[in-house]
Each structure stands twice: as structure tokens, then as C-alpha cells.
Amino acid sequence: MYIEFHCFSMKNKQILYHLALQAVTGIGDINAKKLISHCGSAQAVFEEKPGNLEKIIGIGSYIIRSLKNSSALQKAEKELTFINKNNITVTSFLDEDYPEKLKHCVDGPILLFQKGKINLKNKRIISIVGTRMITNYGKSFLTEFIKDVKKYDPVIISGLAYGIDIYAHQLALKNNLQTIAVLAHGLNNIYPKSHHKEAFKMQENGGLITEFWSNTNPDKENFVKRNRIVAGLSEATIVVESASKGGSLITADIANSYNRDVFAVPGRTSDIYSNGCNQLIKSNKAAMITSVKDLEYILNWETQKKPKVIQRQLFIDLDEQEQNIYDYLLQKGKQNLDVIALDCQYPIYKTATVLLHLELKGVAKPLPGKMFEAV
């Protein structure tokens, strides 16, 4: 089955076939990426012979039949019309402007739909999550934290929900920081409706991001999917207040699975909405945070200290793997362990071992936040 859309530009055609992949039942983000990698493009997936598709692990006869049904492309064309009519920005995971940190998440969405003035390039990005039943304790912490972190000009990510989410967005707006709401529904409405004012205001410096099509409702399961984007976009997730169960704890678990730093604000053992945070700290799933200074130390955010000048050895005896990682650090500067492993194409355990050897040889040093640099 092959349909030619002559009226579409090259960019629109690429978006169309990515949308069509999303419309095929049984194809999630992981399988979609697998198909695109195997076939070369989203369009090529629909043009590929069934026999070749059958060879791809995880792609069965049901998915193949669905790919050969024109309904997915018809649905995609309708959605693309809405996107163009409403000036929505669409970013594919293959695009250069797709959020860099989200690219490293295997289950990151193949498409992101955006409204506003979003700029994540070379930005410090933190996610702030927590209970919908925010207390004065949570408000007090957030007020001081946003005021103190302003000097770093970070992007504040949250989910536009009641409680901690909306308060974090409001404080970011008040302090002229870029703030982004990750939605659990399409861009044809705002949920909850009472936060429409903030959603509109943040589009002047930040905006709205979602993976969901325009007609998608804020169903319960969508919030869990939304949480992985909140965690994946940022280098750190901060849980301000949480009961023993809740969506913010799910976000913290996802952030941990992505090897991102997680922080939790401690509270009294008698406070219901500190139970979740205290448990995260107790179980070593989050670092305790009481002020911006804790964030500065763990993430190596330093503005005043000048780096200590260390004389590098003129002759260093390094094996091939050590030389590759050493040269990479010289070229890239400070890098996270996971990024080093990904870019140098070594397993994380092997990368950690090589970095230790480089440290012992005096040509690399570890930094807070699982960062390393050559010396």
C-alpha cells in the first residue's frame, strides 16, 4: 500500500508518516523507532514489503496488516491539517531541535507537539513535581528555591496540575524564568481549565509540550505517560511534597531509570505530604534538598569558583579505550557518565571502569552529578 501526497512539503510529508505510525494500533514509541531504524524512514515503513517487516523482532502479522491499511494515513492527514491550522510546532526524534536529553530515553516519543517560545538549547533544565494538595511548607520552600535558583536562568518543567505543579509555573513566571508545561492531553484544550491563564502566559517565555494528538482527552493513563517526558526533559527532578503514593513518585522512579538526579524535600514524619519525600530519601532514591546549595553541589552548578589549573602530563600511557574516552573529554569538556558511554559506544559499566583508570592516572577527575572532565 502506497499513497502519494503531492500537495505536502517535504517537512509535512515526514510529519504525516510519523503521525501515521502513531495511528497504527500496536506500535508504540519503541517499536516505531525500531521500524524507522530498520527501514530508513517513517514513509519507508509503509512501503516496505511484509516479508521484510516480519524479520523485525516484535513486529507481528497484526501490525503488518495494520500498516497496509490506509486508515492510519487518513487519520494522520486529518491531524496534520489541525496542526497546520493552529500553528503547532512538531518535532521528530530525528530532528536536531528535538530535546537533547529526551533523545537518550529509549521510550521517548517519536513526535512532540509544542506551542509557545521554547528554547532548551544549552539550558539548565529542572523538573518540579509534587502533590496536588500543596501546603504552606511546600509553598515556602518553592518560593525561596525559585528566587535563589534564578541566577542560573534554568528552565522549569512541570505538569500544569493543581498544587505543586501550578505553583512552580506561577513562580517561574513571576521570576521571568522560562517554564514549560507537559500536558497529558492534546493542544485543543487546557486541563484543568482554571489554569488556562498560566498556560497562555507561559507561551511568551516557554510554552506547552505534549505527545498526544489534538482530540486526546486527559485520561488517567495519559498522566503516567506524561510523567516520563517530565522526567526525560530535565537533568534533575525535584519532588517538593508527596504522600506515600502519587504521580510525583512515579516521575521520580522514571527519572531514576533514566539515570537522572532526583531530589526530595524532607519533612516531619507526622506530615502526610512529606511521607513520599522522606521515603525517597530513606531508600536512597533521592538526594535530600533543603536549598539551592544542595542542587549546586550535586549537579556541579557553580558560578563563583574558578577551576583549579592542573598541569597535564606530557606523556600518558593509555590503552585504546582509555585514549578514546580521554580524547572525547578533551573535546567535549565536562560530560555525564551516561552521555560518555552513549557517545563513545561503550557499556556504562565499562565506561565507569575506564574513567576510574583515567582518574588513577591523573588525567581525568570526577565531579558531582556523575560528571567527569579531563585534566
Number of C-alpha atoms within 10 A of each C-alpha: 10 13 10 7 12 8 8 12 10 11 9 17 19 16 22 26 21 23 22 23 29 23 20 21 12 17 19 16 17 14 17 22 22 17 24 18 12 16 17 11 17 23 20 15 23 26 15 18 13 16 9 10 20 14 10 13 10 14 17 14 12 10 17 20 11 18 24 19 15 14 14 20 24 14 16 21 20 11 18 21 12 17 19 12 9 12 11 16 13 21 19 17 18 13 12 10 12 18 19 17 18 21 18 15 18 11 18 21 24 21 22 20 19 24 22 20 16 19 16 19 11 7 13 16 21 22 28 27 32 32 25 20 13 18 13 8 13 22 18 10 15 20 15 13 17 21 14 13 17 15 10 15 15 18 23 23 29 27 27 27 22 17 18 28 23 21 22 26 26 20 20 25 19 11 14 13 23 25 31 30 26 23 26 27 23 19 25 13 14 20 19 11 9 11 14 13 10 16 25 14 15 25 19 15 18 25 23 24 26 22 25 22 22 17 13 15 17 17 10 9 9 16 16 16 18 20 25 24 28 28 34 27 24 25 20 26 29 25 28 29 33 30 21 15 12 13 17 28 23 15 28 30 20 21 26 17 13 19 17 22 23 28 25 28 23 22 19 10 11 8 12 13 25 25 19 27 29 23 19 24 18 13 9 11 18 23 21 21 19 16 16 16 15 15 23 16 13 18 18 14 17 13 9 6 7 7 7 7 7 9 9 12 10 5 6 12 8 13 9 9 15 18 15 13 22 21 13 18 18 13 10 12 13 17 19 18 19 21 14 23 18 14 10 14 10 16 12 15 12 12 21 17 12 20 25 16 15 21 17 11 14 16 18 21 17 17 16 14 20 17 19 20 20 23 19
